[in-house]
C-alpha cells in the first residue's frame, strides 16, 4: 500500500491526483474515510463539524474535538456517494451531511433503511437517499458494488421487520474487497461472512468498550486484540484501524497506537492512519 502525504485534502478531490485502477483512501478522523476509485468518490461516516461539542456542552462527556477539521464540508469539491453506517451523530452528522446534500445535488446518500426518516430530518434531501439493507447489494458501477452487513454496536438495533439500523459495508472494487465495519463488536457469523466474500482490507474501530462508558450511553467497539483475531481468522491481510484521536473520553492511548505501528505479524499488516495522507492500492480487475 502506497502512502503519500499532501498539504491539504482539498487536493485529493482533483482529477490530477487520480490513479486509475487504484483505490485511494484518506482518513477524515473518527470512522470517516474518503475512497476514490477512477472517477468515483465515496465518503463514509464524515464528522466534519463541532456539532457534538455544542450538543453536549456542560455534560459529563463534552465531546470537544482533539483533532482539527481535516477539511470543511463546503471545501469538498466533488463527491458521488456519502454513506452512513448508523445514526449516531459522529457518523451521520447533521452539520456535515446537510451541507453535502445541498451543495452536491447529484450525490446519493446511502443510509440504513430504518433510518431514512432520521436522515431526512438531519438535512438530506429525500430524493438523494438510497436505503441500505443487510445482504442487498447496491451497484454503484459495473466495477463498484456495496454489500451491507450487520454491525453490533454493543447490541444489534433491529426494527419490527428485522431491518438493521447499525451496518457495516463491504465495498467491492473490481475483484478487491474492502470492509468498513461501522461501529461494532464481535458477533457470531461475522468471520464467516468476511471469509466468504473474501475481504482483502478491513477498516475497524479500536476504541474498545467498558461498563463505565456504556452506563453513560456511550456504546463501545472492538478491542485491539479482537480486530487482529477477526482479521487473522478471516484471512484478511491488511487492517486500517480508526475511531481514535477525536474525543478524550473515547480514544486510544498514544502508547498503544505506537505499539500497533510497530507490531510485526506474519500474516497481517496494520496501518494506523494519519490525516493528510493518501493510501492507495492496486485493484485486481480480472
C-alpha positions as CSV (number, residue, x, y, z in Angstrom):
1,X,0.0,0.0,0.0
2,X,1.4,3.4,-1.1
3,X,1.5,6.3,1.4
4,X,1.6,9.8,0.0
5,X,1.4,13.0,2.2
6,X,-0.5,16.0,0.9
7,X,-0.7,19.6,2.2
8,X,-4.5,19.5,2.1
9,X,-7.2,17.0,1.4
10,X,-8.7,19.6,-0.9
11,X,-6.2,18.4,-3.5
12,X,-7.4,14.8,-3.1
13,X,-10.6,15.6,-5.0
14,X,-8.8,17.0,-8.1
15,X,-8.6,14.8,-11.1
16,X,-4.8,15.3,-11.3
17,X,-4.5,13.3,-8.1
18,X,-6.2,10.3,-9.7
19,X,-4.5,6.9,-10.1
20,X,-6.5,4.6,-12.4
21,X,-7.3,1.1,-11.3
22,X,-6.2,2.0,-7.8
23,X,-8.3,2.7,-4.7
24,X,-7.1,5.7,-2.8
25,X,-8.1,6.2,0.8
26,X,-7.9,9.3,3.0
27,X,-8.8,9.3,6.7
28,X,-11.1,12.1,8.0
29,X,-10.8,11.2,11.7
30,X,-13.1,9.0,13.8
31,X,-14.7,6.5,11.4
32,X,-14.7,8.8,8.4
33,X,-12.9,8.0,5.2
34,X,-12.8,9.1,1.6
35,X,-12.5,6.4,-1.1
36,X,-11.6,7.3,-4.7
37,X,-11.7,4.7,-7.5
38,X,-11.2,6.0,-11.0
39,X,-13.9,8.7,-11.5
40,X,-16.0,7.8,-8.4
41,X,-15.6,9.5,-5.0
42,X,-17.3,7.9,-1.9
43,X,-17.2,9.3,1.6
44,X,-18.2,7.2,4.6
45,X,-19.2,8.5,8.1
46,X,-17.8,12.0,7.8
47,X,-17.8,14.0,11.0
48,X,-16.6,17.5,9.9
49,X,-18.1,19.8,12.4
50,X,-18.4,20.6,16.1
51,X,-22.0,19.5,16.3
52,X,-21.4,17.2,19.3
53,X,-19.4,19.7,21.2
54,X,-22.4,22.1,21.1
55,X,-24.9,19.3,21.8
56,X,-23.0,18.0,24.9
57,X,-21.6,21.2,26.3
58,X,-21.6,21.1,30.1
59,X,-22.3,17.3,30.1
60,X,-20.2,14.5,31.6
61,X,-18.6,13.9,28.2
62,X,-18.3,17.3,26.5
63,X,-17.3,15.9,23.0
64,X,-14.6,18.5,22.3
65,X,-12.6,17.7,19.2
66,X,-9.0,16.7,19.8
67,X,-8.4,16.8,16.1
68,X,-8.6,19.8,13.8
69,X,-11.0,19.6,10.9
70,X,-9.1,18.0,8.0
71,X,-11.4,19.6,5.6
72,X,-14.7,21.6,5.8
73,X,-17.8,20.2,4.2
74,X,-18.0,23.2,1.8
75,X,-14.4,22.6,0.7
76,X,-15.3,19.1,-0.7
77,X,-15.4,19.9,-4.4
78,X,-16.9,16.6,-5.6
79,X,-18.5,13.5,-4.2
80,X,-20.7,10.9,-5.8
81,X,-21.8,8.9,-2.7
82,X,-21.9,9.5,1.0
83,X,-22.6,6.6,3.3
84,X,-23.6,6.4,6.9
85,X,-23.2,3.2,8.9
86,X,-25.6,4.2,11.6
87,X,-27.4,7.3,13.1
88,X,-25.0,8.3,15.8
89,X,-24.1,11.9,15.1
90,X,-20.3,11.3,14.7
91,X,-21.3,9.0,11.8
92,X,-24.5,10.8,10.5
93,X,-23.5,14.3,11.3
94,X,-26.3,16.8,10.5
95,X,-23.9,19.7,10.0
96,X,-21.9,17.8,7.5
97,X,-24.5,15.8,5.6
98,X,-26.9,18.8,5.2
99,X,-24.2,20.9,3.5
100,X,-23.1,18.0,1.3
101,X,-26.7,17.3,0.3
102,X,-27.3,21.0,-0.6
103,X,-24.0,21.6,-2.5
104,X,-23.9,18.2,-4.3
105,X,-27.4,17.7,-5.6
106,X,-26.3,14.8,-7.8
107,X,-24.7,13.0,-4.9
108,X,-26.5,9.9,-3.4
109,X,-26.6,9.2,0.3
110,X,-26.6,5.6,1.4
111,X,-28.2,5.1,4.8
112,X,-29.6,2.2,6.8
113,X,-33.2,1.7,5.6
114,X,-34.8,2.1,9.0
115,X,-33.0,5.5,9.4
116,X,-34.3,7.1,6.2
117,X,-36.6,9.5,8.0
118,X,-33.9,10.4,10.5
119,X,-31.5,11.2,7.7
120,X,-34.1,13.5,6.1
121,X,-34.6,15.3,9.5
122,X,-30.8,15.9,9.5
123,X,-30.8,17.6,6.2
124,X,-30.5,15.1,3.4
125,X,-32.9,15.7,0.5
126,X,-35.2,12.6,0.3
127,X,-34.7,12.2,-3.4
128,X,-30.9,11.7,-2.9
129,X,-31.3,8.8,-0.4
130,X,-30.6,5.1,-1.2
131,X,-31.8,2.8,1.5
132,X,-29.4,0.1,2.6
133,X,-30.5,-3.3,3.9
134,X,-28.4,-6.3,5.0
135,X,-27.2,-8.5,2.2
136,X,-28.9,-6.4,-0.5
137,X,-26.1,-5.5,-2.9
138,X,-26.0,-1.8,-4.1
139,X,-24.5,-1.4,-7.5
140,X,-22.6,1.8,-8.0
141,X,-21.0,1.0,-11.3
142,X,-20.1,-2.3,-13.0
143,X,-16.8,-2.2,-11.1
144,X,-18.1,-0.9,-7.7
145,X,-20.6,-2.7,-5.6
146,X,-21.5,-2.4,-1.9
147,X,-22.9,-5.1,0.4
148,X,-24.4,-4.0,3.7
149,X,-23.9,-6.4,6.6
150,X,-25.0,-6.2,10.3
151,X,-22.9,-4.3,12.9
152,X,-23.3,-5.0,16.6
153,X,-22.7,-1.7,18.4
154,X,-22.8,-3.4,21.8
155,X,-26.1,-4.7,20.5
156,X,-27.9,-5.1,17.2
157,X,-30.6,-2.4,16.5
158,X,-33.4,-4.1,14.6
159,X,-36.9,-2.9,13.8
160,X,-40.1,-5.0,13.8
161,X,-39.4,-6.0,10.2
162,X,-36.0,-7.4,11.2
163,X,-34.2,-4.5,9.4
164,X,-30.9,-3.3,10.9
165,X,-30.0,0.3,11.8
166,X,-26.4,-0.5,12.6
167,X,-24.5,-1.6,9.5
168,X,-21.1,-2.3,8.1
169,X,-20.3,-2.2,4.4
170,X,-18.3,-4.4,2.2
171,X,-17.0,-2.5,-0.9
172,X,-16.1,-4.4,-4.0
173,X,-13.7,-2.5,-6.2
174,X,-13.2,-4.9,-9.1
175,X,-12.0,-8.1,-7.6
176,X,-10.7,-6.4,-4.5
177,X,-12.9,-6.1,-1.4
178,X,-12.7,-3.7,1.5
179,X,-14.7,-3.9,4.7
180,X,-15.7,-0.9,6.8
181,X,-17.3,-2.4,9.9
182,X,-19.1,0.7,11.2
183,X,-19.2,0.7,15.0
184,X,-19.3,-2.9,16.1
185,X,-18.1,-5.6,18.5
186,X,-17.5,-9.2,17.5
187,X,-20.6,-11.3,16.8
188,X,-21.3,-14.9,15.7
189,X,-21.1,-15.3,12.0
190,X,-19.0,-12.2,11.3
191,X,-15.8,-14.0,10.4
192,X,-17.7,-16.4,8.1
193,X,-19.3,-13.5,6.3
194,X,-15.9,-11.9,5.7
195,X,-14.3,-15.2,4.6
196,X,-17.0,-15.8,2.0
197,X,-16.5,-12.5,0.2
198,X,-13.4,-12.7,0.7
199,X,-12.2,-9.4,2.2
200,X,-8.7,-8.0,1.4
201,X,-8.6,-4.9,3.6
202,X,-10.5,-4.2,6.8
203,X,-11.2,-0.8,8.4
204,X,-12.2,-1.3,12.0
205,X,-12.6,0.8,15.2
206,X,-10.3,0.1,18.2
207,X,-11.6,2.4,20.9
208,X,-12.9,-0.5,22.9
209,X,-15.7,-0.6,25.4
210,X,-16.3,-0.8,29.2
211,X,-19.1,-0.6,31.7
212,X,-18.5,3.0,32.6
213,X,-18.9,4.3,29.1
214,X,-21.9,2.0,28.4
215,X,-23.6,3.1,31.7
216,X,-23.3,6.7,30.3
217,X,-24.9,5.7,27.0
218,X,-21.5,5.5,25.1
219,X,-21.7,2.2,23.2
220,X,-18.4,0.7,22.6
221,X,-16.4,-1.1,19.8
222,X,-13.8,-3.7,19.2
223,X,-10.8,-4.2,21.4
224,X,-7.4,-4.2,19.6
225,X,-6.9,-8.0,20.1
226,X,-10.4,-8.6,18.7
227,X,-9.8,-6.8,15.4
228,X,-6.5,-8.7,15.0
229,X,-8.1,-12.0,15.7
230,X,-11.0,-11.4,13.3
231,X,-8.6,-10.4,10.5
232,X,-6.5,-13.4,11.1
233,X,-9.4,-15.8,11.2
234,X,-11.0,-14.3,8.1
235,X,-7.6,-14.3,6.2
236,X,-7.7,-10.5,5.8
237,X,-4.2,-9.3,5.0
238,X,-4.4,-5.6,5.7
239,X,-6.0,-3.8,8.6
240,X,-6.6,0.0,8.9
241,X,-7.6,1.0,12.4
242,X,-9.7,4.0,13.3
243,X,-12.1,5.6,15.9
244,X,-9.3,7.3,18.0
245,X,-8.0,10.8,18.5
246,X,-11.3,12.6,18.3
247,X,-12.8,12.7,21.8
248,X,-10.7,12.4,25.0
249,X,-13.2,10.0,26.7
250,X,-13.4,7.6,23.8
251,X,-9.9,7.3,22.2
252,X,-6.9,5.0,22.4
253,X,-3.7,5.9,24.4
254,X,-0.8,7.0,22.3
255,X,1.4,4.3,23.7
256,X,-1.0,1.6,22.4
257,X,-1.1,3.3,19.0
258,X,2.7,3.4,18.9
259,X,2.9,-0.4,19.7
260,X,0.4,-1.0,16.9
261,X,2.6,0.9,14.4
262,X,5.5,-1.4,15.2
263,X,3.6,-4.6,15.6
264,X,5.0,-7.3,13.3
265,X,2.7,-10.0,12.3
266,X,3.5,-12.5,9.5
267,X,0.0,-12.6,8.0
268,X,-1.4,-9.2,8.8
269,X,-0.2,-5.6,8.0
270,X,-1.6,-3.0,10.4
271,X,-1.9,0.7,9.4
272,X,-2.5,3.5,11.9
273,X,-3.7,6.2,9.5
274,X,-2.8,9.9,9.7
275,X,-4.7,12.9,8.4
276,X,-3.5,14.4,5.1
277,X,-2.1,11.1,4.0
278,X,-3.4,9.3,0.9
279,X,-3.1,5.5,1.0
280,X,-3.5,3.7,-2.3
281,X,-3.5,0.1,-3.5
282,X,-3.8,-1.6,-6.9
283,X,-7.1,-3.2,-7.7
284,X,-7.4,-6.6,-9.3
285,X,-9.9,-6.4,-12.3
286,X,-9.5,-9.9,-13.6
